[in-house]
Amino acid sequence: MKIKTKLILSLSLIFALTITLAGLGIWQLRQMASDTGNILVANYNSLDYSRNMYKVLDEGGADFNKEKFRGFLNKQLNNLTEVGEQEFTIELKEDFEAYLLEPTPQKAVEIRGDLNSIMKLNMDAIKRKSLRAEATAEHSILWLSFASSFCLIIGFTLLVNLPGYIANPIHELTESIKQIAAKNYSQRVHNKGNDEFSTLAKSFNTMAEKLEEYSSSDLAKLMIEKKRIETLINNLSDPIIGLDDTNKVLFINEQALQITGLGNQDIIGQQAESLALKNDLLRTLLQKMLDENAISENLKIYANNKESHFEQLMVPINIIPTGESDKKRIGTFLILRNITAYKELDTAKTNFIATVSHEFKTPIASMKMSLQLLENEKTGSLNEEQLSLLEGLRDDTERLLRTTGELLNITQVETGKAQFMIEDFDIVPILNKALHSNEKLAERKEIRLVLSEPGALPNVMADRVKSEWILSNLLSNAIRYSYDNSEVGIKVSLTPTHVEIAVQDSGIGIAEEYHDKVFEKYFRVPGNEKEGTGLGLSISKEFINAMGGYLKMSSEIGTGSVFIAGFRIEA
């Protein structure tokens, strides 16, 4: 039988018992009310009429009020309810009529005897009916007691058994689920019957059997996979250390053991913090792992009989446990990627660029001097076509010289050889020099350089030459990327710690997806056909950061770009 059916039947039984008990009580009360009503109405009236007739006789003596007596007598004639009462009442009437014809004391005595008979008859009736009412009351109490006891037994039985019938299987199922969660897949739920709990128990047992089979059959496979993963990790060329959620060492491959100088038996299962107290490299790795704000820097470690470069990677292992929605960290991989070969190639590239750029500067300077001599009228006059060719050569020479300068600057930044002469000075003259050096470039495109007149400004702490280079680069970029016959805005403002110079171009703007990349080396916005090496902004940012300033930008497609250089104020 289904649980729903059992609940409906149990509640229906309680409802039926309640209705029966209420109906029985109402019926018994009606019986008692009926018996009591009989006593109060019929017999009480007869006694009242008889008593009133006695009173008439006693008050009047031989000359009592006959009409009043007759009135009560007529009422008595209409209230004949007991057996024998009619005969006594008729006899009373006959004696009364006889008294009216012959009013003698004997007739009065007979009338009194008739009244006594009627009163005795009704008194006996009242007593009898009282006994019957008492019997009815006792009978009612008996029936109500029996019915109440029966309902109480049924209700108590349901109260004791029904909650247990529902709660016990749920409790058993809950405990079994806990056992399954604890990987005790041999747990079973024993519930016989054809209700929903039995169906649920069968489904649960089927699930537990399948989990037990899966656990038993895949254990060997899991061990094999574990060995395979350990072998794979040991054969990796990069050092790897695995930690659990409490930073205990789970595994470490051979490369990590060699580079840290630890033994496998000394590290597995121990707290990484304890091991770091005796190992500088491990301490450095843990500090960077635990400090979320730490700047990621490459590590120089002596390995393979030479100074090697390693990139540190922190790979958190997060999972979403079954039945939950939030991620939980179960461990971390510490990986040291050997980038020595790439570093050596990068160094070779930097040295090559520096050498080539340096070698280019001398012939380029000679070319520039030769062009200046040709432009001098003392060496001979040139026609319009020759002057046009000469102007093109001058532009190409300037561009080649600028590119060579950028290459030399980037090599200085990469090798750490860039030198800065930090001093305090007024930035406005430096800005004016940068504007002057870019006036001809602006005139060719008919672009107006609009400078918002700055007010009184404090001196800045920076390198004069590097500052002029930065501002000139920002201005030349703004001019190159602005449309012809437009303007480039320059605004100088003051913050509590820096003097800011904002350069606003009138170009197409830069898409938001490229904002984080514009300061990377050699990066150029896709689709841009303007000339350039993609080094100017990268060099500018390196220079101004080294001087305690900053370089930032904002841009939207269709509105142009704004580059803001912040120069540190003298403390």
ZAMARGU-4260 file (C-alpha; in steps of 0.2 Angstrom, whole numbers, plus 5000, padded with zeros to 4 digits):
<rodrens>
0) 5000/5000/5000 | 5007/5017/4995 | 5011/5030/5009 | 4999/5042/5002 | 4985/5029/5004
5) 4990/5025/5021 | 4990/5043/5027 | 4973/5046/5019 | 4965/5030/5028 | 4973/5035/5044
10) 4967/5053/5044 | 4950/5047/5037 | 4948/5035/5052 | 4952/5049/5064 | 4940/5060/5056
15) 4926/5046/5056 | 4930/5043/5075 | 4928/5061/5079 | 4912/5062/5069 | 4905/5046/5078
20) 4910/5052/5095 | 4902/5069/5092 | 4886/5061/5085 | 4885/5049/5100 | 4887/5063/5112
25) 4874/5074/5104 | 4861/5059/5104 | 4864/5055/5122 | 4862/5073/5127 | 4846/5074/5117
30) 4839/5059/5126 | 4844/5066/5143 | 4836/5083/5138 | 4820/5074/5133 | 4818/5064/5149
35) 4822/5080/5159 | 4809/5089/5148 | 4796/5077/5152 | 4798/5079/5171 | 4798/5098/5170
40) 4784/5101/5158 | 4770/5088/5161 | 4772/5082/5179 | 4777/5099/5185 | 4761/5107/5178
45) 4750/5094/5185 | 4757/5097/5203 | 4756/5116/5200 | 4737/5114/5195 | 4733/5103/5210
50) 4743/5114/5222 | 4733/5129/5216 | 4716/5120/5218 | 4722/5115/5236 | 4726/5133/5239
55) 4708/5139/5233 | 4700/5126/5244 | 4711/5132/5259 | 4709/5150/5257 | 4689/5150/5254
60) 4684/5136/5266 | 4666/5131/5261 | 4664/5147/5251 | 4679/5145/5240 | 4681/5153/5223
65) 4672/5140/5212 | 4677/5148/5195 | 4695/5149/5199 | 4695/5131/5205 | 4686/5126/5189
70) 4699/5136/5179 | 4713/5125/5186 | 4703/5110/5184 | 4700/5113/5166 | 4719/5115/5164
75) 4722/5099/5173 | 4710/5090/5161 | 4721/5096/5146 | 4737/5090/5155 | 4734/5071/5156
80) 4750/5063/5153 | 4752/5049/5166 | 4743/5032/5166 | 4728/5033/5179 | 4729/5052/5179
85) 4713/5054/5168 | 4703/5043/5180 | 4708/5053/5195 | 4705/5069/5186 | 4687/5064/5180
90) 4684/5058/5198 | 4689/5075/5204 | 4678/5084/5192 | 4663/5073/5197 | 4666/5076/5215
95) 4668/5095/5211 | 4651/5095/5202 | 4643/5085/5216 | 4650/5098/5228 | 4642/5112/5218
100) 4625/5103/5220 | 4627/5098/5238 | 4642/5108/5247 | 4645/5096/5261 | 4661/5094/5271
105) 4661/5076/5265 | 4662/5081/5247 | 4676/5093/5251 | 4686/5079/5259 | 4683/5069/5243
110) 4689/5083/5232 | 4705/5084/5243 | 4707/5065/5242 | 4706/5067/5223 | 4719/5081/5223
115) 4730/5070/5234 | 4729/5056/5222 | 4733/5066/5207 | 4748/5074/5216 | 4754/5057/5222
120) 4753/5050/5204 | 4763/5064/5197 | 4776/5064/5211 | 4778/5045/5208 | 4780/5049/5189
125) 4793/5062/5193 | 4803/5050/5204 | 4801/5037/5191 | 4807/5048/5177 | 4821/5055/5187
130) 4827/5037/5190 | 4826/5034/5171 | 4835/5051/5167 | 4849/5045/5179 | 4849/5028/5170
135) 4850/5037/5154 | 4864/5048/5160 | 4874/5033/5166 | 4871/5024/5150 | 4877/5040/5141
140) 4893/5041/5151 | 4896/5023/5148 | 4894/5024/5129 | 4904/5040/5129 | 4918/5033/5140
145) 4918/5018/5128 | 4919/5028/5112 | 4932/5040/5120 | 4943/5026/5125 | 4941/5018/5108
150) 4946/5034/5099 | 4960/5037/5112 | 4967/5020/5109 | 4966/5022/5090 | 4973/5040/5091
155) 4987/5035/5102 | 4991/5020/5091 | 4992/5032/5076 | 5002/5044/5086 | 5015/5031/5091
160) 5016/5022/5075 | 5013/5034/5061 | 5028/5046/5064 | 5039/5031/5066 | 5033/5023/5050
165) 5038/5039/5041 | 5053/5045/5050 | 5062/5028/5053 | 5064/5024/5035 | 5070/5042/5032
170) 5083/5040/5046 | 5089/5024/5040 | 5091/5030/5022 | 5100/5046/5029 | 5112/5035/5039
175) 5115/5024/5024 | 5119/5039/5013 | 5132/5045/5026 | 5140/5028/5025 | 5140/5029/5006
180) 5148/5047/5007 | 5161/5039/5019 | 5165/5027/5004 | 5157/5012/5014 | 5149/5005/4998
185) 5143/4989/5006 | 5130/4998/5016 | 5112/4993/5011 | 5094/4999/5016 | 5082/4985/5022
190) 5064/4990/5019 | 5051/4977/5014 | 5034/4982/5007 | 5027/4990/4992 | 5027/5008/4997
195) 5037/5022/4991 | 5051/5019/5004 | 5053/5002/4998 | 5055/5008/4980 | 5067/5021/4986
200) 5077/5008/4996 | 5078/4997/4981 | 5085/5011/4970 | 5097/5016/4984 | 5104/4998/4985
205) 5106/4997/4967 | 5116/5013/4967 | 5127/5006/4981 | 5130/4990/4972 | 5135/4999/4957
210) 5147/5010/4967 | 5154/4995/4976 | 5157/4987/4959 | 5165/5003/4952 | 5176/5005/4967
215) 5182/4987/4967 | 5185/4986/4949 | 5194/5003/4946 | 5205/5002/4961 | 5219/4993/4952
220) 5217/5005/4937 | 5218/5020/4949 | 5235/5013/4956 | 5241/5011/4938 | 5236/5028/4933
225) 5244/5035/4949 | 5261/5026/4944 | 5259/5033/4927 | 5257/5051/4933 | 5272/5049/4945
230) 5282/5043/4931 | 5277/5057/4919 | 5281/5070/4932 | 5298/5063/4935 | 5302/5063/4917
235) 5297/5081/4915 | 5312/5092/4911 | 5305/5106/4922 | 5306/5105/4942 | 5289/5102/4949
240) 5283/5102/4967 | 5265/5097/4972 | 5257/5103/4988 | 5240/5099/4996 | 5228/5111/5003
245) 5238/5112/5019 | 5255/5115/5010 | 5261/5097/5014 | 5272/5091/5000 | 5264/5077/4990
250) 5277/5074/4977 | 5293/5081/4970 | 5301/5076/4954 | 5320/5072/4951 | 5324/5089/4943
255) 5316/5098/4958 | 5326/5087/4970 | 5342/5092/4961 | 5339/5110/4960 | 5333/5112/4979
260) 5346/5100/4985 | 5333/5090/4995 | 5331/5071/4997 | 5315/5063/4992 | 5314/5054/5009
265) 5317/5071/5018 | 5302/5080/5010 | 5287/5069/5005 | 5273/5072/5018 | 5281/5086/5027
270) 5275/5104/5029 | 5283/5115/5016 | 5285/5130/5028 | 5296/5119/5039 | 5307/5114/5025
275) 5308/5132/5019 | 5317/5136/5035 | 5332/5126/5030 | 5331/5129/5011 | 5333/5147/5003
280) 5325/5142/4986 | 5310/5134/4993 | 5308/5149/5005 | 5308/5160/4990 | 5295/5150/4981
285) 5283/5149/4996 | 5285/5168/4999 | 5279/5171/4981 | 5265/5159/4983 | 5258/5165/4999
290) 5260/5183/4994 | 5246/5187/4982 | 5253/5204/4978 | 5271/5198/4975 | 5278/5204/4958
295) 5282/5188/4948 | 5301/5189/4943 | 5312/5176/4935 | 5324/5167/4946 | 5343/5165/4943
300) 5348/5148/4950 | 5365/5139/4947 | 5360/5123/4938 | 5368/5112/4925 | 5385/5119/4929
305) 5380/5137/4925 | 5369/5151/4930 | 5352/5147/4923 | 5336/5157/4922 | 5319/5150/4928
310) 5301/5156/4927 | 5291/5153/4942 | 5273/5146/4939 | 5260/5144/4953 | 5245/5133/4947
315) 5231/5131/4960 | 5221/5115/4959 | 5203/5119/4962 | 5188/5107/4961 | 5169/5108/4964
320) 5165/5094/4976 | 5150/5083/4972 | 5134/5091/4978 | 5142/5108/4981 | 5143/5124/4970
325) 5158/5133/4976 | 5176/5129/4971 | 5188/5122/4984 | 5207/5122/4983 | 5214/5105/4985
330) 5232/5109/4981 | 5245/5119/4972 | 5258/5115/4958 | 5275/5124/4960 | 5283/5124/4943
335) 5300/5131/4938 | 5301/5133/4919 | 5319/5133/4913 | 5320/5148/4901 | 5339/5149/4900
340) 5339/5145/4882 | 5327/5158/4878 | 5336/5171/4889 | 5352/5167/4880 | 5344/5170/4863
345) 5336/5186/4869 | 5353/5192/4876 | 5361/5187/4859 | 5347/5197/4850 | 5349/5212/4861
350) 5368/5212/4858 | 5366/5210/4840 | 5353/5225/4839 | 5364/5235/4850 | 5380/5232/4839
355) 5370/5235/4822 | 5362/5250/4829 | 5378/5257/4835 | 5386/5254/4818 | 5372/5262/4809
360) 5373/5278/4818 | 5390/5284/4810 | 5385/5281/4792 | 5367/5289/4795 | 5375/5304/4803
365) 5386/5305/4788 | 5371/5304/4777 | 5362/5318/4787 | 5378/5329/4785 | 5379/5326/4767
370) 5361/5331/4765 | 5363/5347/4774 | 5378/5351/4763 | 5367/5348/4748 | 5354/5359/4755
375) 5367/5373/4757 | 5366/5385/4741 | 5385/5387/4743 | 5387/5370/4736 | 5377/5374/4721
380) 5358/5377/4717 | 5346/5363/4715 | 5330/5363/4704 | 5313/5359/4711 | 5314/5340/4707
385) 5331/5339/4715 | 5324/5348/4731 | 5309/5336/4731 | 5321/5321/4730 | 5332/5329/4744
390) 5317/5331/4755 | 5312/5313/4753 | 5330/5308/4757 | 5330/5319/4773 | 5314/5311/4779
395) 5320/5294/4776 | 5336/5298/4785 | 5327/5305/4800 | 5316/5290/4801 | 5331/5278/4800
400) 5340/5288/4814 | 5325/5288/4825 | 5323/5269/4823 | 5341/5267/4827 | 5339/5277/4842
405) 5324/5267/4848 | 5334/5251/4845 | 5348/5257/4855 | 5337/5263/4869 | 5327/5247/4870
410) 5344/5237/4871 | 5349/5248/4886 | 5333/5245/4895 | 5334/5226/4892 | 5352/5225/4898
415) 5349/5237/4912 | 5362/5249/4906 | 5351/5264/4904 | 5358/5278/4914 | 5348/5292/4922
420) 5353/5309/4927 | 5339/5313/4940 | 5338/5332/4944 | 5325/5344/4948 | 5319/5356/4934
425) 5305/5365/4926 | 5296/5353/4914 | 5288/5367/4903 | 5304/5372/4894 | 5307/5353/4890
430) 5289/5352/4883 | 5292/5368/4872 | 5307/5360/4865 | 5298/5344/4861 | 5284/5354/4853
435) 5297/5364/4843 | 5305/5348/4837 | 5289/5341/4830 | 5283/5357/4822 | 5289/5353/4804
440) 5280/5336/4805 | 5264/5344/4811 | 5266/5357/4797 | 5267/5344/4783 | 5250/5337/4789
445) 5243/5354/4792 | 5240/5349/4811 | 5238/5362/4824 | 5248/5359/4841 | 5236/5367/4854
450) 5244/5369/4871 | 5233/5374/4886 | 5243/5387/4895 | 5249/5379/4911 | 5249/5389/4927
455) 5263/5390/4940 | 5270/5372/4941 | 5283/5365/4954 | 5299/5357/4947 | 5300/5339/4943
460) 5313/5326/4948 | 5318/5317/4931 | 5331/5315/4918 | 5330/5330/4906 | 5335/5321/4890
465) 5324/5306/4894 | 5309/5317/4898 | 5311/5327/4882 | 5312/5310/4872 | 5296/5304/4881
470) 5287/5320/4877 | 5293/5320/4859 | 5288/5302/4856 | 5271/5305/4862 | 5269/5321/4851
475) 5276/5312/4836 | 5264/5298/4838 | 5249/5309/4841 | 5254/5319/4825 | 5256/5303/4814
480) 5240/5295/4820 | 5229/5311/4818 | 5220/5315/4803 | 5226/5329/4791 | 5220/5347/4795
485) 5216/5342/4813 | 5224/5347/4829 | 5233/5339/4843 | 5229/5345/4861 | 5242/5346/4875
490) 5236/5350/4893 | 5247/5352/4908 | 5239/5348/4925 | 5245/5346/4943 | 5241/5332/4955
495) 5247/5330/4973 | 5262/5320/4968 | 5265/5322/4949 | 5264/5335/4935 | 5254/5327/4921
500) 5255/5331/4903 | 5241/5324/4892 | 5243/5323/4873 | 5226/5321/4864 | 5226/5316/4846
505) 5213/5317/4833 | 5215/5299/4826 | 5203/5284/4824 | 5207/5278/4842 | 5212/5261/4849
510) 5200/5247/4853 | 5198/5242/4871 | 5205/5225/4868 | 5222/5232/4864 | 5223/5244/4878
515) 5234/5232/4889 | 5245/5229/4874 | 5250/5246/4867 | 5265/5247/4880 | 5272/5230/4875
520) 5288/5229/4864 | 5285/5228/4845 | 5266/5229/4847 | 5256/5238/4834 | 5238/5239/4832
525) 5231/5227/4819 | 5226/5235/4803 | 5237/5251/4806 | 5247/5256/4791 | 5257/5270/4800
530) 5275/5268/4800 | 5284/5264/4816 | 5293/5250/4826 | 5281/5248/4840 | 5295/5252/4852
535) 5292/5270/4856 | 5278/5268/4869 | 5287/5253/4877 | 5303/5263/4879 | 5294/5278/4886
540) 5285/5268/4899 | 5301/5260/4905 | 5310/5277/4906 | 5296/5286/4915 | 5293/5271/4927
545) 5312/5271/4931 | 5311/5290/4935 | 5296/5287/4948 | 5283/5293/4936 | 5269/5284/4926
550) 5262/5283/4908 | 5244/5279/4905 | 5231/5280/4891 | 5213/5281/4887 | 5205/5278/4870
555) 5189/5275/4861 | 5186/5271/4843 | 5180/5287/4834 | 5186/5299/4847 | 5205/5297/4847
560) 5217/5293/4861 | 5224/5302/4876 | 5242/5298/4883 | 5246/5305/4900 | 5264/5306/4906
565) 5266/5309/4925 | 5282/5316/4931 | 5286/5315/4949 | 5287/5332/4959 | 5302/5337/4969
570) 5299/5331/4987
</rodrens>
